[in-house]
Amino acid sequence: MTATAAAVSPPPRAAMAVPPRPLRVGCGEWGFRNLPMREHFEIAAGFGFAELEFGIGGGQPGRLPEQPTAADIAAFRRLAAASGIATPGCCIENDFTLPDAAAHAAAVRKAIEQSRVAAACGARQVRFFAGFTPYAEMTDAIWRRLVEALVACDRELEAFGLAMAIETHGAVRWNADGSATHLHTVTTHRDGLRRLLDELPGRIGFNYDPGNLRAAEPGDTRCAVDLLTGRITYCHLKDWVRTGQGWAAAAVGDAADGIDWAALLPKTGYAGTYLIEYEPLEDTRAGIDRSLAHLAAVGFAVEK
């Protein structure tokens, strides 16, 4: 080999730089739950986000009320239009694992009505919960009502032009020291997820929240992605850090022993917008900043 040929030879494959992987990122709403809706849009615009999640109900001042009026809907749509930020994802609060049959039926009616409002607000997907009864306490009757409710609601959502995404979320119990303990539910326990995937129609998707899955099952570094790939239609990004008797909500990358985001996210098969859901209220902007910085540091080209 001549000196000239050696000079133009490409570097060994192992030494070649790996281009950043594109990752479209938007803004989740839970960390804004105490802020006026206008500030949600202002913060999202300040970061340059093109997509913002919003919520209905749950008694949070930063959400639309439990029963939004036509005026509430019109005001929300004006804010969204003025900001130029899309709002395709809406969160509602529901529990379809309530042991009381009458309370369960009321929860289904409310979820359907709030989904109708979400459609009127311009949403395309609604984030549902399955419920918060611990997995160990699920009975055959509760399972049957849960599946029937999700299927019935999905039929209504389809008529509204919406899709359902069920969040992976444990049953959270707050400890005396302010930390959170996450108990398994049907959406964090692997057997529960398998049963839901088997019994629910394929058009019902999942809101993949790997942080919630890790807090419920810290030893599962897969965060159930092996089960959910192909059914993920919505995604929240956050983590939890160990503190005291349990966990505290944190930014992406805050946990020293946390999720390997660079390895995990490419396995999701999800091509939509990943929503940063930084939960603490005292440093909302800083937590979003840290999340964006960590995603960039581990090899993602963040697109907003």
C-alpha positions in Angstrom: 0.0 0.0 0.0 1.4 3.4 -0.9 1.5 6.3 1.5 -1.1 8.1 -0.7 -3.5 5.2 -0.5 -3.0 4.9 3.3 -3.9 8.6 3.7 -7.3 8.3 2.0 -8.3 4.9 3.5 -11.4 5.2 5.7 -11.0 4.8 9.4 -11.7 1.4 11.0 -15.5 0.9 11.5 -15.2 0.9 15.3 -13.6 4.4 15.2 -16.2 5.9 12.9 -18.6 8.4 14.6 -22.2 7.2 15.0 -24.6 9.8 13.8 -27.2 10.9 16.4 -30.6 9.1 16.2 -33.5 11.4 15.5 -36.0 11.7 18.4 -39.1 13.9 18.1 -39.9 15.3 21.5 -42.8 17.2 23.0 -44.1 18.3 26.4 -46.1 16.3 28.8 -48.7 18.1 31.1 -48.5 16.6 34.5 -45.7 18.9 35.8 -48.0 21.8 34.8 -50.9 20.6 36.8 -50.9 23.6 39.2 -50.3 26.2 36.5 -52.9 28.1 34.5 -53.4 26.6 31.0 -51.9 29.7 29.4 -48.6 29.0 31.1 -48.5 25.5 29.7 -48.4 26.9 26.2 -45.9 29.6 27.2 -43.5 27.2 28.7 -43.8 24.8 25.7 -43.3 27.7 23.3 -40.2 28.8 25.3 -38.6 25.4 24.7 -39.6 25.4 21.0 -41.9 22.4 21.4 -44.4 21.8 18.6 -46.6 19.5 20.6 -48.1 19.8 24.1 -50.2 17.3 26.0 -53.3 18.6 27.9 -55.6 17.2 30.6 -59.2 17.1 31.6 -60.4 16.6 35.2 -58.8 15.0 38.2 -59.3 18.2 40.3 -56.1 19.8 39.0 -56.2 23.6 38.5 -54.0 23.3 35.4 -56.5 21.1 33.6 -59.8 21.7 32.0 -62.6 21.0 34.5 -64.3 17.7 35.1 -67.2 18.9 32.9 -65.9 21.5 30.5 -68.4 23.8 29.0 -68.5 25.0 25.4 -66.8 28.2 26.6 -64.0 26.2 28.2 -63.4 24.3 25.0 -63.5 27.4 22.8 -61.0 29.1 25.2 -58.6 26.2 25.0 -58.8 26.1 21.2 -58.0 29.8 21.0 -54.9 29.3 23.2 -53.7 26.4 21.0 -54.3 28.3 17.8 -52.6 31.4 19.1 -49.5 29.4 20.2 -49.2 27.4 17.0 -48.6 24.3 19.2 -50.4 21.1 18.4 -52.4 19.3 21.2 -53.0 15.7 19.9 -52.8 14.0 23.2 -55.2 14.4 26.1 -55.0 12.8 29.6 -58.1 11.9 31.6 -58.3 10.3 35.1 -60.2 7.0 35.3 -60.1 3.8 37.2 -61.8 0.8 35.6 -60.7 -1.6 38.4 -63.0 -0.2 41.1 -64.5 -3.1 43.1 -67.9 -1.4 43.4 -69.9 -2.1 40.2 -71.9 1.1 40.4 -68.8 3.3 40.9 -67.3 1.4 38.0 -70.2 2.2 35.7 -70.0 5.9 36.6 -66.3 5.9 35.8 -67.0 4.5 32.4 -69.7 7.1 31.7 -67.4 9.9 32.7 -64.5 8.6 30.6 -66.7 8.5 27.5 -68.0 12.1 28.1 -64.5 13.5 28.7 -63.2 11.7 25.6 -66.0 13.5 23.6 -64.6 16.8 25.0 -61.1 15.8 24.1 -62.2 15.3 20.5 -63.9 18.7 20.5 -60.6 20.2 21.8 -58.7 18.8 18.8 -57.2 15.7 20.4 -56.4 12.6 18.4 -55.5 10.3 21.3 -56.8 10.0 24.8 -54.5 8.6 27.6 -56.6 6.2 29.7 -55.6 4.3 32.8 -56.6 0.7 33.3 -56.9 1.2 37.1 -55.1 1.3 40.4 -56.2 -1.9 42.2 -53.0 -3.8 43.0 -52.4 -6.7 40.7 -52.6 -9.1 43.6 -56.1 -8.0 44.5 -57.6 -8.4 41.0 -60.6 -10.7 40.9 -62.2 -12.4 37.9 -65.2 -10.0 38.2 -62.9 -6.9 38.2 -60.9 -8.3 35.3 -64.1 -8.8 33.3 -65.4 -5.3 34.0 -62.1 -3.8 33.1 -61.8 -5.4 29.7 -65.5 -4.7 28.9 -65.0 -1.1 29.9 -61.9 -0.6 27.8 -63.5 -2.2 24.7 -66.8 -0.2 25.2 -64.8 3.1 25.6 -62.7 2.3 22.5 -65.8 1.9 20.4 -67.0 5.3 21.5 -63.6 6.8 20.9 -63.5 5.4 17.4 -66.8 7.2 16.7 -65.3 10.4 18.0 -62.3 10.0 15.6 -60.0 9.2 18.6 -57.6 6.4 19.6 -57.0 5.1 23.1 -53.6 4.7 24.8 -53.5 2.9 28.2 -50.7 4.1 30.4 -48.3 1.7 32.2 -48.8 2.9 35.7 -48.5 1.3 39.1 -50.6 1.8 42.3 -48.7 4.6 44.1 -48.7 4.7 47.9 -47.2 7.7 49.6 -44.8 7.0 52.5 -44.5 9.1 55.7 -41.2 10.5 54.3 -42.8 11.8 51.2 -41.4 9.1 48.9 -43.6 6.9 46.7 -44.0 3.1 46.7 -45.2 1.6 43.4 -47.3 -1.6 43.6 -47.9 -3.7 40.6 -51.1 -3.2 38.6 -52.3 -4.9 35.5 -50.3 -2.5 33.4 -47.0 -3.0 35.2 -47.0 -6.7 36.0 -45.8 -8.7 33.1 -48.6 -11.3 33.4 -51.2 -8.5 33.6 -49.8 -6.9 30.5 -49.7 -10.2 28.6 -53.4 -10.7 29.4 -54.4 -7.2 28.3 -52.5 -7.6 25.1 -54.2 -10.9 24.5 -57.8 -9.8 25.4 -57.9 -6.2 24.0 -58.5 -5.3 20.3 -55.3 -4.6 18.4 -56.4 -1.0 17.8 -56.1 -0.2 21.5 -52.6 1.1 22.1 -50.4 1.7 25.1 -48.8 4.8 26.6 -45.4 3.5 27.3 -44.0 5.0 30.5 -40.8 3.1 31.2 -40.1 5.2 34.3 -43.3 3.9 35.9 -42.5 0.4 34.9 -39.0 0.6 36.5 -40.4 2.0 39.8 -42.8 -1.0 40.0 -40.2 -3.6 38.9 -36.7 -2.2 39.4 -35.0 -5.5 38.3 -36.5 -5.5 34.9 -34.1 -3.5 32.8 -36.3 -4.2 29.7 -39.1 -2.1 31.2 -41.5 -4.5 29.5 -40.5 -3.2 26.0 -40.2 -6.8 24.8 -43.9 -7.2 25.5 -45.2 -3.9 24.2 -43.3 -3.3 21.0 -45.8 -2.9 18.2 -48.6 -1.7 20.6 -46.9 1.6 21.8 -48.8 4.5 20.4 -48.0 7.2 23.0 -45.0 7.7 25.2 -44.0 9.5 28.4 -40.4 10.1 29.3 -39.3 10.5 32.9 -37.6 8.6 35.6 -37.8 7.9 39.4 -34.9 8.1 41.8 -34.5 6.0 45.0 -35.1 8.1 48.1 -35.9 7.2 51.7 -38.5 4.4 51.8 -39.3 4.6 48.1 -39.0 6.7 45.0 -39.2 10.4 44.0 -40.2 11.5 40.5 -37.2 12.8 38.4 -36.0 13.9 35.0 -34.7 11.7 32.3 -31.1 10.9 33.3 -31.4 12.0 36.9 -31.1 8.5 38.3 -27.5 7.2 38.5 -28.8 3.6 38.3 -31.7 4.6 36.0 -32.9 3.6 32.6 -30.5 3.1 29.7 -32.4 5.4 27.4 -30.0 5.0 24.5 -30.5 1.2 24.5 -34.2 1.2 25.4 -35.9 3.8 23.1 -34.8 2.3 19.8 -36.5 -1.0 20.8 -39.9 0.6 21.3 -40.8 0.6 17.6 -42.5 3.9 18.2 -42.2 6.6 15.6 -44.3 9.3 17.2 -43.6 12.1 19.6 -42.0 11.3 23.0 -43.5 13.5 25.7 -41.2 14.7 28.5 -43.3 14.3 31.6 -41.3 16.0 34.4 -43.5 15.7 37.5 -42.0 17.8 40.3 -43.6 21.3 40.5 -40.8 23.4 42.0 -38.4 23.4 39.0 -40.4 22.5 35.9 -38.2 24.3 33.4 -35.0 22.9 34.9 -36.3 19.4 34.8 -37.3 19.6 31.2 -33.9 21.1 30.4 -32.1 18.2 32.1 -34.2 15.7 30.3 -33.4 17.3 26.9 -29.7 17.5 27.7 -29.5 13.9 28.8 -31.2 12.6 25.6 -28.7 14.6 23.5 -25.8 13.3 25.6 -26.7 9.7 25.0 -26.9 10.0 21.3 -30.3 11.4 20.2 -30.8 14.3 17.8 -33.7 15.9 19.6 -36.3 17.3 17.2 -39.1 19.5 18.5 
